[in-house]
Structures are given as C-alpha cells and as structure tokens.
Amino acid sequence: QLRLVESGGGLVQPGGSLTLSCVVSGSIPDVNVMGWYRQITGDERELVAWIHSAGTTWYEDSVKGRFTISRDNAKNTVNLQMNSLKPADTAVYYCNRQPSISEAWGQGTQVTVSS
C-alpha cells in the first residue's frame, strides 16, 4: 500500500518561495510517475506538475517557469520548489501517483500566499 507524507507548507508573502517535500513509502513500481496536486477550498483537486522516474517533467501552465519538481529515487522523495508565489497559489498541496491512487491521498500541506 502506498503511503505519502507531505511537508514544507506555510505562510509566505507574494513573491516568496517554499519547497514542499513528499516522502513515499510502500509498494511502488520502479518505473512510475509522481505528481504534485493542489486543492483550493471548494474546488476540485488539480495536477500542477509531475515527474517520471526517468526525469521527464510536466507543468501546468500557471506554474510553468515558477515551480520545479524533482525527485530522489534513492531516498523515495519528491520535492516541489515554488518561486515567485502568488495569492492564487494558496491551496492545500498533495503528492500522489499520476494518475492518482484514490486511497493513497495523504493529509497534504497548506500553502498560504498573503501579505
């Protein structure tokens, strides 16, 4: 069973930066795609970035050029470096497989961008 624990969120001013981290444990194929998702209160959860175990990445248009996803396969971690943060980035951020596994969702980590 896949277990995911996110951390690194917090309150940051517009233009600031945060790095989110996800520790992945449990059963996962060697070849896989991991993603970072976010959910604004009242909205559906959306995928913002993913990374293949071979290193290929994808970003949603609104975060392209500002967010960087990375992974350490040896340490089973997936990170999301977020720069130039905007109030519109305020959300709970989650990691999961891509496509997601419904029973694997963790608690997420809250990111609030506000002055």
N, C-alpha and C positions, 0 to 999 in steps of 0.2 A: 504494500500500500504506500502511495506517495505521500510524503509529509513535507509541508512547505512553511517556513517561518520567515516572515518579512520584518525588517527593522530599518531604522535610519530616518524616519519621517520627523516632522517637526514644523515649527512656525518660522517662516523666513520672509524677509521683505522682498518686494518686487525687484527683479534683477539679481537676486541672490542665487545660491547654489545649494544643492543637497545631493548626497549619494545614498541610494537605497541598496540594501543587501537582502538577498534571499538565500537561505540555507535549504538545500534539497536533500532529503533522505528518503530511503525506501526503494522500492523497485522501479527502476527506470532503465530503458534500453540505452546502450552506449551511443547509438545514433538517435538524437532527439532534437526537438525544437523547444526552447523555453521562452516564455513571453512575460512581459510586464503589462498589466492591465490597470485601469483606474475606473473608479465609480464615483461620480458626483451624486450627492444626495438626491434621490428621486429619479435619477437617470439609469439607463442600462449600463452595465459594465462594458468598457471598450478596451480594445487592444491598442497599446501605444507603441510597442516595439517587441521584436522577437529576435532570437539568435539561434542559429543552428549549431550543433555540436562541432561542425567543421569551421564555424566562424562567420558564415554568411549572416547578414543582418537586414532588418527591415524596420522602417519607422513610419508612423502615422504622420501625415503632412504637417499638422500643427506643432509637432515636436521636432521635426527634422531640422538638423543644424544646432539644436539646443540640448538634446538628450543623447547620451551614448550608452548603449547596452554592452555589457561584457560578461564573460564567464570564465571560471577557473574549474575545468573539468576534474582536476585532481582533488580540489577542495569541495567540489559539489556546491559551488556558489554562483549566483547570477546577480550582477550589480546593475544599477541604473544611475548613471551620473546625470544630474539635471542642472543645467546652467540657464542663466537669463530667465529665471522663473517669472511667471505671470499670474495674476489672480485667477485666471481661467484654468490654471493647472491645479488649483485646490481640489483635492479629492482624496479618497482612500485608495492606496496603491496596493496591488496584489501581484504575486507571481504565480505562474501555473504553466503547465504544458501548453503548447499550441499545436493542435486545438486543445482547448482546456478539458480537464477532467473534473466533472461536477463535484465529486466527493473529496477532491483534494484542496479546495479553497481554504486558505488559512484566514487569520484574523485581519490581515492587511496592516498597512501602516499609514497613518494620517499625514498628509502634506497640506499645510495651510500657507498660502502666499498672501500676505496682507501687510499694509503699512500701519 
